[in-house]
Amino acid sequence: MTQREALIQAFLTDAGWGNARRGRLADDASFRRYDRLNRRDEPAVLMDAPPPQEDVRPFVRVARHLEALGLSAPRLLAVDEVNGLLLLEDLGDATYTRLLAGGHDEEALYALATDVLAEIAARPDAIFAGLPPYDDQRLLTEAGLLTDWYMPAMLGGELDSEARADYAGIWRSLFPVARLVPETLVLRDFHVDNLMLLARPGLTACGLLDFQDAVAGPATYDLMSLLEDARRDIDPLLAERMKQRWLRRFPALDRAVFEASWAVMAAQRHAKVIGIFTRLCRRDGKPGYLVHIPRVWRLLEAALRHPVLAELNRWLDRHMPRHRRGVPNG
């Protein structure tokens, strides 16, 4: 038995789950892994998030806050923040991803998720003390994943310092545009892989997963993440209906301001994701995400058509021309 496994077993024993059956549930793009436990037909989920690579404290804080807002995050059954171990309520298997693959009503699923985001954005108490800001440095570091990982992989070398400085300067001029919409709790990975349909009333029917990276940021971000999904194509008409549904909660919000903020956040996220998927392959030996890069480039190029992003579009055409925007070698 490894030292890590001994820690896990002691944690489960202390929580009263030491004799539970246990099997792998999922891995994700981080160092976390998830096991499903069963104790006398009672299920639970073990999150194994080993430090120092992972820190479960943000997950714990956000889970408790979402529950206080009346939303469905997994209940915390046992917590060991020092060793990165959590025992969580098992919300089942009805992820949006599985339901959509099985032909479930797409409109209804997206409407429920959109309503959850509108509720969060409408709540003045959504932002809690200690929630980190989605500040310029964080946004810029993420956008820099495109130049740090993807572009060297495709171009065979690093960008020069002048090009990097120009790229950073363009983004710094764009972030204030993104912040013209109201600030709210941003869960940051709000997409179908992290949403579940539960047999609960109203907004609690939407189960929320993977929110440990939550920040206080522009209210456009999570809705954009949902409707411009890196992993699946979404009918533009459906996306527009969901935008309108969300906007009906905020009649005073100017549509042009909303669209400009959306475009900046979309470009930032898609640049980040292209870089992350490349890094997952090159650094972490996880090439499976590369298949999504052509879709993410299409989404990024669509965002770049907004006039506010004209300078970024020109920079990319100059330093990362369209004919070079392929998939890195796995």
C-alpha positions as CSV (number, residue, x, y, z in Angstrom):
1,M,0.0,0.0,0.0
2,T,1.4,3.4,-1.0
3,Q,1.6,6.3,1.5
4,R,-1.1,8.1,-0.4
5,E,-3.4,5.1,-0.3
6,A,-2.8,4.7,3.5
7,L,-3.9,8.3,4.0
8,I,-7.0,7.7,1.9
9,Q,-7.9,4.6,3.9
10,A,-7.4,6.3,7.2
11,F,-9.6,9.2,6.0
12,L,-12.4,6.9,4.9
13,T,-12.2,4.9,8.1
14,D,-12.5,8.0,10.3
15,A,-15.5,9.1,8.2
16,G,-17.2,5.7,8.7
17,W,-16.6,4.6,5.1
18,G,-13.5,2.4,5.6
19,N,-15.3,-0.8,4.5
20,A,-17.2,0.7,1.6
21,R,-16.8,-0.8,-1.9
22,R,-14.7,1.6,-4.0
23,G,-14.1,1.9,-7.8
24,R,-12.7,4.6,-10.1
25,L,-15.3,7.1,-11.2
26,A,-13.3,9.6,-13.3
27,D,-10.1,11.5,-13.8
28,D,-10.0,15.0,-15.2
29,A,-7.5,17.4,-16.8
30,S,-6.0,18.2,-13.4
31,F,-4.2,16.0,-10.8
32,R,-7.5,15.1,-9.2
33,R,-9.2,11.8,-9.4
34,Y,-12.6,10.6,-8.2
35,D,-13.7,7.3,-6.8
36,R,-17.2,6.1,-6.2
37,L,-17.9,4.5,-2.9
38,N,-20.9,2.3,-1.8
39,R,-21.7,1.5,1.8
40,R,-24.8,-0.7,2.2
41,D,-26.3,0.8,-1.0
42,E,-25.5,4.3,0.1
43,P,-23.2,6.0,-2.5
44,A,-20.6,8.7,-2.0
45,V,-17.7,10.1,-4.0
46,L,-14.1,10.4,-2.9
47,M,-12.2,13.4,-4.3
48,D,-8.4,12.7,-4.2
49,A,-6.6,16.0,-4.8
50,P,-3.0,15.5,-3.7
51,P,-1.2,18.6,-2.5
52,P,0.9,20.6,-3.5
53,Q,-0.5,20.3,-7.0
54,E,-4.1,20.6,-5.8
55,D,-5.8,22.5,-3.0
56,V,-9.3,21.5,-1.9
57,R,-9.9,24.6,0.2
58,P,-11.4,26.7,-2.6
59,F,-13.7,23.8,-3.5
60,V,-14.9,23.5,0.1
61,R,-15.6,27.3,0.3
62,V,-17.5,27.5,-3.0
63,A,-19.5,24.3,-2.4
64,R,-20.7,25.7,1.0
65,H,-21.5,29.0,-0.6
66,L,-23.5,27.5,-3.5
67,E,-25.5,25.5,-1.0
68,A,-26.2,28.7,0.9
69,L,-27.4,30.3,-2.3
70,G,-29.9,27.4,-2.6
71,L,-28.1,25.7,-5.5
72,S,-27.1,22.0,-5.9
73,A,-23.4,21.5,-5.2
74,P,-22.4,18.1,-3.7
75,R,-22.7,18.2,0.1
76,L,-19.5,17.8,2.0
77,L,-19.6,14.5,4.0
78,A,-16.1,14.6,5.3
79,V,-13.2,17.0,4.7
80,D,-9.4,16.7,5.1
81,E,-8.0,19.9,3.7
82,V,-4.4,19.2,4.7
83,N,-4.2,16.0,2.7
84,G,-6.5,17.0,-0.1
85,L,-9.3,14.5,0.5
86,L,-13.0,15.1,0.4
87,L,-15.9,12.8,0.8
88,L,-18.8,14.1,-1.3
89,E,-22.5,13.5,-1.9
90,D,-22.9,11.4,-5.0
91,L,-25.1,13.3,-7.4
92,G,-25.5,10.3,-9.7
93,D,-24.7,9.6,-13.3
94,A,-27.0,12.0,-15.2
95,T,-24.5,14.4,-16.5
96,Y,-25.6,16.8,-19.2
97,T,-23.0,15.1,-21.5
98,R,-24.5,11.7,-21.0
99,L,-28.1,13.0,-21.3
100,L,-27.4,14.9,-24.5
101,A,-25.7,11.8,-26.0
102,G,-28.8,9.9,-25.2
103,G,-31.1,12.3,-26.9
104,H,-32.5,14.2,-23.9
105,D,-34.2,17.5,-24.6
106,E,-31.3,19.9,-25.3
107,E,-33.4,23.0,-25.0
108,A,-34.6,22.1,-21.6
109,L,-31.1,21.3,-20.3
110,Y,-29.6,24.5,-21.5
111,A,-32.6,26.6,-20.3
112,L,-32.1,25.2,-16.8
113,A,-28.4,25.9,-16.8
114,T,-29.0,29.4,-18.2
115,D,-31.5,30.1,-15.5
116,V,-29.0,29.0,-12.8
117,L,-26.5,31.5,-14.2
118,A,-29.1,34.3,-14.4
119,E,-30.0,33.6,-10.7
120,I,-26.3,33.8,-9.7
121,A,-25.8,37.1,-11.6
122,A,-29.0,38.5,-10.1
123,R,-28.0,37.7,-6.5
124,P,-26.1,40.5,-4.7
125,D,-24.8,37.9,-2.2
126,A,-23.3,35.7,-5.0
127,I,-19.8,37.2,-4.4
128,F,-18.6,36.2,-0.9
129,A,-15.7,37.5,1.2
130,G,-12.4,36.0,0.1
131,L,-13.5,35.1,-3.4
132,P,-10.5,36.0,-5.6
133,P,-10.9,38.5,-8.4
134,Y,-10.6,37.7,-12.1
135,D,-8.0,40.4,-12.3
136,D,-6.0,41.5,-15.3
137,Q,-3.0,39.4,-14.3
138,R,-5.0,36.2,-14.0
139,L,-6.7,36.8,-17.3
140,L,-3.5,37.7,-19.0
141,T,-1.7,34.7,-17.7
142,E,-4.4,32.5,-19.1
143,A,-4.5,34.2,-22.5
144,G,-0.7,33.7,-22.5
145,L,-1.1,29.9,-22.6
146,L,-1.7,30.3,-26.3
147,T,1.7,32.0,-26.8
148,D,3.5,29.8,-24.2
149,W,2.4,26.4,-25.4
150,Y,0.4,26.3,-28.6
151,M,2.4,28.7,-30.8
152,P,5.8,27.2,-30.0
153,A,4.4,23.8,-30.7
154,M,3.1,24.9,-34.1
155,L,5.8,27.4,-35.1
156,G,8.8,25.5,-33.8
157,G,10.1,28.2,-31.6
158,E,9.4,30.9,-29.1
159,L,7.9,34.3,-29.9
160,D,10.3,37.3,-29.6
161,S,9.9,39.6,-26.7
162,E,8.4,42.4,-28.8
163,A,5.6,40.2,-30.1
164,R,4.8,39.0,-26.6
165,A,4.7,42.5,-25.3
166,D,2.3,43.6,-28.0
167,Y,0.1,40.6,-27.3
168,A,0.0,41.4,-23.6
169,G,-0.7,45.1,-24.3
170,I,-3.7,44.3,-26.6
171,W,-5.2,42.1,-23.9
172,R,-4.8,44.8,-21.2
173,S,-6.7,47.2,-23.4
174,L,-9.5,44.7,-23.8
175,F,-10.1,43.6,-20.2
176,P,-11.9,46.9,-19.2
177,V,-14.4,46.2,-22.0
178,A,-15.1,42.8,-20.6
179,R,-15.8,44.4,-17.2
180,L,-18.5,46.8,-18.5
181,V,-21.1,44.2,-17.5
182,P,-21.9,43.5,-13.8
183,E,-19.5,41.4,-11.7
184,T,-20.7,38.2,-10.2
185,L,-19.6,34.7,-9.0
186,V,-17.9,33.1,-12.0
187,L,-17.5,29.3,-11.7
188,R,-15.2,29.2,-14.8
189,D,-15.7,25.7,-16.0
190,F,-19.5,25.9,-16.6
191,H,-20.1,23.4,-19.4
192,V,-22.0,20.2,-20.0
193,D,-19.3,17.9,-18.5
194,N,-19.7,19.6,-15.2
195,L,-23.5,19.9,-15.0
196,M,-26.0,17.2,-13.9
197,L,-29.8,16.8,-14.0
198,L,-31.2,15.9,-10.6
199,A,-34.7,14.9,-9.5
200,R,-35.1,18.1,-7.5
201,P,-37.4,21.1,-7.9
202,G,-36.7,24.3,-9.8
203,L,-33.1,25.5,-10.1
204,T,-31.9,22.8,-7.7
205,A,-32.5,20.3,-10.5
206,C,-29.1,21.5,-12.0
207,G,-26.2,19.8,-10.2
208,L,-23.0,21.8,-10.2
209,L,-19.5,20.2,-10.4
210,D,-15.9,21.4,-10.7
211,F,-16.1,24.9,-9.4
212,Q,-13.0,25.2,-7.3
213,D,-11.5,27.8,-9.6
214,A,-14.4,30.3,-9.0
215,V,-13.6,34.0,-9.1
216,A,-15.4,37.3,-9.1
217,G,-15.6,38.4,-12.7
218,P,-17.8,39.5,-15.6
219,A,-21.3,38.0,-15.7
220,T,-20.8,37.1,-19.4
221,Y,-18.1,34.5,-18.7
222,D,-20.0,31.4,-17.6
223,L,-22.8,31.8,-20.0
224,M,-20.3,32.1,-22.8
225,S,-18.5,29.0,-21.5
226,L,-21.8,27.1,-21.6
227,L,-22.8,28.2,-25.1
228,E,-19.3,28.2,-26.7
229,D,-18.3,24.7,-25.5
230,A,-14.8,23.5,-26.5
231,R,-16.0,19.9,-26.5
232,R,-19.3,20.0,-28.5
233,D,-21.0,21.9,-31.3
234,I,-24.1,24.0,-30.3
235,D,-26.7,25.3,-32.7
236,P,-26.2,29.0,-33.0
237,L,-30.0,29.5,-32.8
238,L,-30.1,27.7,-29.5
239,A,-27.2,29.8,-28.2
240,E,-29.0,33.0,-29.2
241,R,-32.2,31.8,-27.5
242,M,-30.3,31.2,-24.3
243,K,-28.6,34.6,-24.5
244,Q,-32.1,36.2,-24.9
245,R,-33.4,34.1,-22.0
246,W,-30.5,35.3,-19.7
247,L,-30.8,38.9,-20.9
248,R,-34.6,39.0,-20.0
249,R,-33.5,38.9,-16.3
250,F,-31.4,42.1,-16.9
251,P,-33.5,44.5,-19.0
252,A,-31.3,47.5,-18.1
253,L,-28.1,45.8,-19.5
254,D,-27.2,47.3,-22.9
255,R,-27.0,44.6,-25.5
256,A,-24.0,46.2,-27.3
257,V,-22.1,46.2,-24.0
258,F,-23.1,42.6,-23.3
259,E,-21.9,41.5,-26.8
260,A,-18.5,43.3,-26.5
261,S,-17.9,41.8,-23.1
262,W,-18.9,38.4,-24.4
263,A,-16.5,38.7,-27.4
264,V,-13.5,39.6,-25.2
265,M,-14.3,36.8,-22.7
266,A,-14.8,34.3,-25.5
267,A,-11.5,35.2,-27.1
268,Q,-9.7,35.0,-23.8
269,R,-11.2,31.6,-22.9
270,H,-10.6,30.1,-26.3
271,A,-7.0,31.3,-26.4
272,K,-6.5,29.8,-23.0
273,V,-8.2,26.5,-23.8
274,I,-6.1,26.0,-27.0
275,G,-3.0,26.5,-24.9
276,I,-4.2,24.2,-22.1
277,F,-5.1,21.4,-24.5
278,T,-1.6,21.7,-26.0
279,R,0.0,21.7,-22.6
280,L,-2.0,18.6,-21.5
281,C,-0.5,16.8,-24.4
282,R,3.1,18.1,-24.3
283,R,3.6,18.3,-20.6
284,D,1.1,15.8,-19.1
285,G,1.0,13.1,-21.7
286,K,-2.8,13.6,-22.3
287,P,-3.2,13.9,-26.1
288,G,-7.0,13.2,-26.1
289,Y,-7.9,16.9,-25.8
290,L,-6.1,17.8,-29.1
291,V,-9.2,16.6,-31.1
292,H,-11.1,19.7,-29.8
293,I,-8.5,22.3,-31.0
294,P,-10.1,22.8,-34.5
295,R,-13.5,23.6,-32.9
296,V,-11.9,26.0,-30.4
297,W,-10.1,27.8,-33.2
298,R,-13.4,28.2,-35.0
299,L,-14.9,29.7,-31.9
300,L,-12.0,32.0,-31.4
301,E,-12.1,33.2,-35.0
302,A,-15.9,33.9,-34.6
303,A,-15.2,36.0,-31.5
304,L,-12.4,37.9,-33.4
305,R,-15.0,39.1,-35.9
306,H,-16.3,41.6,-33.2
307,P,-14.9,45.1,-34.0
308,V,-13.5,45.4,-30.4
309,L,-11.1,42.6,-31.2
310,A,-9.8,44.0,-34.5
311,E,-6.3,44.6,-33.1
312,L,-6.0,41.1,-31.6
313,N,-7.2,39.7,-34.9
314,R,-4.5,41.5,-36.8
315,W,-1.8,40.3,-34.3
316,L,-2.9,36.7,-34.7
317,D,-3.0,37.0,-38.5
318,R,0.6,38.3,-38.4
319,H,2.1,35.9,-35.9
320,M,-0.2,32.9,-36.1
321,P,-1.6,32.9,-39.7
322,R,-4.7,30.8,-40.5
323,H,-2.8,28.2,-42.4
324,R,-0.7,27.4,-39.3
325,R,-3.7,27.0,-37.0
326,G,-3.7,23.2,-36.9
327,V,-3.4,20.5,-34.3
328,P,0.0,20.0,-32.6
329,N,1.6,16.6,-33.0
330,G,0.5,14.3,-30.3
